[in-house]
Amino acid sequence: MSLENPDYREARQFLRDRRWPEAAIVLRSLHRHDPSSVGVSLDLSRALAFSGRREEALSLLEQLLSREKKASRREFLMRRVRVLSRMFYSNDSFQAYQDGVNLLSAGKYRPARERLEKALALEPDNVEVLVRIGQSLVLEQDEDSAAERLKFARKLNAFEPEVRLWLGRAMHRRGELREAVEELRIAQQELGNSQLAPVWYAEALSASGQRGAAAEVLEKDSQANPFHLESLLASAKQRLSGAPREAQLWAARKELQLAASRLPQYLASGRGRFEGELGLELARDAEELKEEIHQLQKQVDGRIEKRGD
């Protein structure tokens, strides 16, 4: 759409003046006449979002993405989706959200959710709020409600890996293993630093009968992220399940030795933080980790000794 078009010039002036509803009306008319115009679509999505019609704005961006083939433009559009899906319209909703996040980080899941629900009442299509409520519901073991909220978040923004991570966890716990594996596969690919993603992905794979694939996920993650101690522990526990061969016992023993040797540096260097901006740190404290490593080592050594008798 050329800026020589008087209606488009008028719409752009409305945008500059922050007269969002007026801009949306003119731009919607222009979009009907020229739905292929990227400029009009982007401007309309902005006007709609700031008019409080976020879901419609995001749907328009999704349509652009479905037609776009160029990688750089797709990345630009995905960034726009992320920004619009997570922006807050008011200080009141942001403050309620932040209070909820603080409670969530402190492990107070129900009070956190109650506070976050107040933010959601003000902004029912805010993906950031929906993710945090989904996290609190998963941690409260209300997977049905969590999946409902997180599926809506995914509909609004399919490019937020934290949505996939927590939705996959909820689906796993609901017994929807095929769907869980797919969601967690995407999350694990996109959240390279996350300590939760590979462990949860491996657990879903193992539950669906893909133990070899689960072991491979944990091994690759431990190699790429030496301080992901949870991956080492999860791998050792998987090797110990059932009736392990002697080679599996020795492999588990090595993983536990690695975890024990890395624990001091893991704690001293502050490497206990792995999750991203929308993530949630569920790392255990030093004593809990040390105790689990110690108990697993005793279990491995006991089985090795028993085999030697």
C-alpha positions as CSV (number, residue, x, y, z in Angstrom):
1,M,0.0,0.0,0.0
2,S,1.5,3.3,-1.1
3,L,1.7,6.3,1.3
4,E,0.2,8.3,-1.6
5,N,-3.1,6.7,-0.7
6,P,-5.0,9.4,1.3
7,D,-6.7,6.8,3.5
8,Y,-3.4,5.2,4.4
9,R,-1.9,8.6,5.2
10,E,-4.8,9.3,7.4
11,A,-4.4,5.9,9.2
12,R,-0.7,6.5,9.7
13,Q,-1.5,9.9,11.3
14,F,-4.0,8.3,13.6
15,L,-1.2,5.8,14.6
16,R,1.2,8.7,15.3
17,D,-1.5,10.4,17.4
18,R,-2.2,7.1,19.3
19,R,-5.8,7.2,18.2
20,W,-5.9,3.4,18.0
21,P,-9.6,2.7,17.3
22,E,-9.8,5.3,14.5
23,A,-6.7,3.9,13.0
24,A,-8.1,0.4,13.2
25,I,-11.3,1.3,11.4
26,V,-9.4,2.9,8.4
27,L,-6.8,0.1,8.3
28,R,-9.4,-2.6,8.4
29,S,-11.0,-1.1,5.3
30,L,-7.7,-0.9,3.5
31,H,-6.9,-4.5,4.5
32,R,-10.1,-5.7,3.0
33,H,-9.2,-4.1,-0.3
34,D,-5.6,-5.2,-0.2
35,P,-5.0,-8.2,2.2
36,S,-1.6,-8.9,0.7
37,S,-0.1,-5.5,1.9
38,V,2.3,-6.3,4.7
39,G,2.6,-2.7,5.7
40,V,-1.2,-2.4,6.2
41,S,-1.4,-5.7,8.1
42,L,1.4,-4.7,10.4
43,D,-0.1,-1.3,11.1
44,L,-3.5,-2.9,11.6
45,S,-2.2,-5.4,14.1
46,R,-0.6,-2.6,16.1
47,A,-3.8,-0.6,16.1
48,L,-5.8,-3.6,17.1
49,A,-3.4,-4.6,19.9
50,F,-3.4,-1.1,21.4
51,S,-7.2,-1.0,21.1
52,G,-7.4,-3.9,23.4
53,R,-8.1,-6.5,20.7
54,R,-4.9,-8.5,21.1
55,E,-6.2,-11.8,20.0
56,E,-7.3,-10.4,16.7
57,A,-4.0,-8.6,16.2
58,L,-2.1,-11.8,16.8
59,S,-4.3,-13.8,14.4
60,L,-3.4,-11.2,11.8
61,L,0.3,-11.7,12.4
62,E,-0.1,-15.5,12.2
63,Q,-1.7,-15.1,8.8
64,L,1.3,-13.0,7.7
65,L,3.7,-15.7,9.0
66,S,1.8,-18.5,7.2
67,R,2.6,-16.8,3.9
68,E,6.1,-15.6,4.6
69,K,9.0,-17.7,3.4
70,K,12.0,-15.5,4.0
71,A,13.8,-16.4,7.3
72,S,14.7,-12.8,8.3
73,R,11.1,-11.6,7.8
74,R,9.7,-14.6,9.7
75,E,12.0,-13.8,12.6
76,F,10.8,-10.2,12.6
77,L,7.2,-11.3,12.6
78,M,7.8,-13.8,15.4
79,R,9.4,-11.1,17.5
80,R,6.4,-8.9,16.9
81,V,4.1,-11.7,18.0
82,R,6.2,-12.2,21.2
83,V,6.0,-8.5,22.0
84,L,2.3,-8.0,21.4
85,S,1.3,-11.2,23.2
86,R,3.2,-10.3,26.3
87,M,2.8,-6.5,26.7
88,F,0.8,-5.2,29.6
89,Y,-1.9,-2.6,29.1
90,S,-1.9,-1.1,32.6
91,N,0.2,-0.7,35.7
92,D,-2.5,-2.4,37.8
93,S,-2.3,-5.6,35.7
94,F,1.5,-5.6,35.7
95,Q,1.7,-5.1,39.4
96,A,-0.8,-8.0,40.1
97,Y,1.3,-10.1,37.7
98,Q,4.6,-9.2,39.4
99,D,3.2,-9.9,42.8
100,G,2.1,-13.3,41.5
101,V,5.5,-14.1,40.0
102,N,7.2,-13.2,43.3
103,L,4.9,-15.6,45.2
104,L,5.5,-18.3,42.5
105,S,9.3,-18.0,42.8
106,A,8.9,-18.4,46.6
107,G,7.0,-21.7,46.1
108,K,3.6,-20.2,47.2
109,Y,1.7,-21.6,44.3
110,R,-1.9,-21.1,45.3
111,P,-1.5,-17.5,46.5
112,A,0.5,-16.9,43.3
113,R,-2.3,-18.2,41.1
114,E,-4.9,-16.2,43.0
115,R,-2.9,-13.0,42.4
116,L,-2.2,-13.9,38.8
117,E,-5.9,-14.5,38.2
118,K,-6.5,-10.9,39.1
119,A,-4.1,-9.8,36.4
120,L,-5.8,-12.2,33.9
121,A,-9.2,-10.7,34.7
122,L,-7.7,-7.3,33.5
123,E,-5.9,-8.8,30.5
124,P,-7.5,-12.2,29.6
125,D,-5.3,-12.7,26.5
126,N,-1.9,-11.9,28.0
127,V,0.4,-14.8,27.2
128,E,2.8,-13.9,30.0
129,V,0.1,-14.1,32.6
130,L,-1.3,-17.3,31.1
131,V,2.1,-19.0,31.2
132,R,2.6,-18.1,34.9
133,I,-0.9,-19.4,35.8
134,G,-0.2,-22.6,33.8
135,Q,3.0,-23.0,35.8
136,S,1.3,-22.6,39.1
137,L,-1.5,-25.0,38.1
138,V,1.0,-27.7,37.0
139,L,2.9,-27.3,40.3
140,E,-0.5,-27.6,42.2
141,Q,-1.1,-30.8,40.2
142,D,-4.1,-29.4,38.4
143,E,-3.0,-30.5,35.0
144,D,-6.5,-30.2,33.4
145,S,-6.8,-26.5,34.2
146,A,-3.1,-26.0,33.3
147,A,-3.6,-27.5,29.9
148,E,-6.6,-25.4,29.2
149,R,-4.8,-22.1,30.0
150,L,-1.6,-23.2,28.2
151,K,-3.4,-24.3,25.1
152,F,-5.0,-20.8,24.8
153,A,-1.5,-19.3,25.3
154,R,-0.2,-21.5,22.5
155,K,-3.1,-20.4,20.2
156,L,-2.2,-16.7,20.9
157,N,1.6,-17.3,20.5
158,A,2.9,-20.5,19.1
159,F,6.5,-19.3,19.2
160,E,7.0,-19.1,23.0
161,P,8.9,-22.2,24.0
162,E,8.0,-21.9,27.7
163,V,4.4,-22.5,26.7
164,R,5.4,-25.7,25.0
165,L,7.5,-26.8,28.0
166,W,4.8,-26.5,30.6
167,L,2.0,-27.6,28.3
168,G,4.0,-30.7,27.5
169,R,4.5,-31.4,31.2
170,A,0.8,-31.0,31.9
171,M,0.0,-33.4,29.0
172,H,2.5,-35.9,30.2
173,R,0.8,-36.0,33.6
174,R,-2.6,-36.3,32.0
175,G,-1.4,-39.4,30.1
176,E,-1.4,-37.7,26.7
177,L,2.0,-39.0,25.9
178,R,2.2,-38.5,22.2
179,E,1.2,-34.9,22.4
180,A,3.5,-34.4,25.4
181,V,6.5,-35.8,23.6
182,E,5.9,-33.4,20.6
183,E,5.5,-30.3,22.8
184,L,8.5,-31.2,24.9
185,R,10.6,-32.0,21.8
186,I,10.0,-28.4,20.5
187,A,10.7,-26.9,23.9
188,Q,13.9,-28.8,24.3
189,Q,15.2,-27.7,20.9
190,E,14.5,-24.0,21.6
191,L,15.4,-23.9,25.3
192,G,19.0,-24.9,25.0
193,N,20.0,-23.7,28.5
194,S,16.9,-25.1,30.3
195,Q,17.6,-27.8,32.9
196,L,13.9,-28.7,33.0
197,A,13.3,-29.2,29.3
198,P,15.6,-32.2,28.7
199,V,14.6,-34.0,31.9
200,W,10.9,-33.6,31.2
201,Y,11.3,-34.5,27.6
202,A,13.3,-37.7,28.5
203,E,10.7,-38.6,31.1
204,A,7.9,-38.3,28.5
205,L,9.9,-40.4,26.0
206,S,10.6,-43.1,28.6
207,A,6.9,-43.2,29.7
208,S,5.9,-43.7,26.0
209,G,8.3,-46.6,25.7
210,Q,11.2,-44.8,24.0
211,R,13.8,-45.5,26.7
212,G,16.7,-45.4,24.2
213,A,15.7,-42.0,22.9
214,A,15.3,-40.7,26.4
215,A,18.8,-41.9,27.3
216,E,20.2,-40.1,24.2
217,V,18.5,-36.9,25.1
218,L,20.0,-36.9,28.6
219,E,23.4,-37.9,27.4
220,K,23.5,-35.1,24.8
221,D,22.3,-32.5,27.3
222,S,24.9,-33.5,29.9
223,Q,27.7,-33.2,27.3
224,A,26.5,-29.8,26.0
225,N,25.7,-28.5,29.6
226,P,28.1,-30.1,32.1
227,F,26.4,-28.3,35.0
228,H,22.9,-29.7,34.3
229,L,23.2,-32.0,37.3
230,E,19.5,-33.0,37.0
231,S,20.2,-34.6,33.6
232,L,23.0,-36.7,35.1
233,L,20.8,-37.8,38.0
234,A,17.9,-38.6,35.7
235,S,20.1,-40.6,33.4
236,A,21.5,-42.6,36.4
237,K,18.0,-43.3,37.7
238,Q,16.9,-44.5,34.4
239,R,19.8,-46.9,34.1
240,L,19.0,-48.2,37.6
241,S,15.3,-48.9,36.8
242,G,14.3,-52.4,36.0
243,A,17.0,-55.0,35.8
244,P,20.1,-53.2,34.6
245,R,23.1,-55.0,33.1
246,E,26.5,-54.5,34.7
247,A,27.6,-52.0,32.1
248,Q,24.6,-49.9,32.9
249,L,25.5,-49.9,36.6
250,W,29.0,-48.8,35.9
251,A,27.7,-46.1,33.6
252,A,25.3,-44.9,36.3
253,R,28.2,-44.9,38.8
254,K,30.3,-42.7,36.5
255,E,27.4,-40.2,36.1
256,L,26.9,-40.0,39.8
257,Q,30.6,-39.4,40.4
258,L,30.5,-36.6,37.8
259,A,27.5,-35.0,39.5
260,A,29.2,-35.2,42.9
261,S,32.4,-33.7,41.5
262,R,30.6,-30.9,39.8
263,L,28.3,-30.0,42.7
264,P,30.7,-27.6,44.6
265,Q,31.5,-25.6,41.4
266,Y,27.8,-25.7,40.4
267,L,26.8,-24.0,43.7
268,A,29.8,-21.7,44.1
269,S,29.6,-20.2,40.6
270,G,25.9,-19.5,40.7
271,R,25.2,-22.0,37.9
272,G,21.9,-23.0,39.6
273,R,20.0,-20.6,37.3
274,F,19.2,-22.1,33.9
275,E,15.7,-21.1,32.9
276,G,14.9,-18.2,30.7
277,E,12.9,-15.0,31.2
278,L,9.5,-16.8,31.3
279,G,10.9,-19.9,33.0
280,L,10.7,-21.0,36.6
281,E,13.7,-22.1,38.6
282,L,12.9,-25.4,40.3
283,A,16.5,-26.2,41.2
284,R,16.9,-28.1,44.5
285,D,19.2,-26.9,47.3
286,A,22.7,-28.2,47.9
287,E,21.8,-30.6,50.7
288,E,18.9,-32.2,48.8
289,L,21.1,-32.7,45.8
290,K,24.0,-34.1,47.8
291,E,21.7,-36.5,49.6
292,E,20.1,-37.9,46.4
293,I,23.5,-38.3,44.8
294,H,24.7,-40.2,48.0
295,Q,21.7,-42.5,48.1
296,L,22.0,-43.3,44.4
297,Q,25.7,-44.1,44.8
298,K,24.9,-46.4,47.7
299,Q,22.3,-48.1,45.6
300,V,24.6,-48.6,42.6
301,D,27.5,-49.8,44.7
302,G,25.2,-52.3,46.5
303,R,24.1,-53.7,43.2
304,I,27.6,-53.9,41.8
305,E,28.8,-55.7,45.0
306,K,25.8,-58.1,44.8
307,R,26.8,-59.1,41.3
308,G,30.3,-59.7,42.4
309,D,29.3,-62.2,45.1
